[in-house]
């Protein structure tokens, strides 16, 4: 578990999970975590068990969910030991990490419950397999959700994501025009700043 501290000791805190292909040491994770910390959101990252064990294949969903719930409790306990009193707690993640956070939230597995959820590139379905949807649990979530999604993300088209969020209470969609699964745009001079600004605005 690694913390990216914001200037305010009691800043809102996001527990952010990594995607399937890379752990929390990946440059994208570090960039997003530090970028949010610079914008006043404290971020805690971690590795799922399979990454900590240097394996390539993700654990089974139940293992991933249990690990996220355990890290959530550990982050709260660590904050208490350090005398931190975050004004709010949030959960979310990149791709698979975001999906797992939503599955835990749908089962009321976070204790205490997060105030909001944020998804960076939610994997609505595997690329090229739109029939294999991963959204049946989402209506059970009772807190606001922000889906940050690239218009060129093969895990969900803009139309699919618009339809999805329109049918979920409290859900918002932030579409990155030209963005890929990592919300990055192949354009000279492009940065993740607009994405980070929108994320910090939602969480702040």
Secondary structure, DSSP 8 states (H G I E B T S, - for coil): -EEE--SSTT--EEEEE--SSS-TTSHHHHHHHHHHHHTT-EEEE---HHHHTT-SS---HHHHHHHHHHHHHHHHHHHHHTT---S-EEEEEETHHHHHHHHHHHTT-SSS--SEEEEES---S-TT-TTS---TTGGG--SEEEEEEETT-TTS-HHHHHHHHHTSTTEEEEEETTB-TTS-B-STT--SHHHHHHHHHHH-
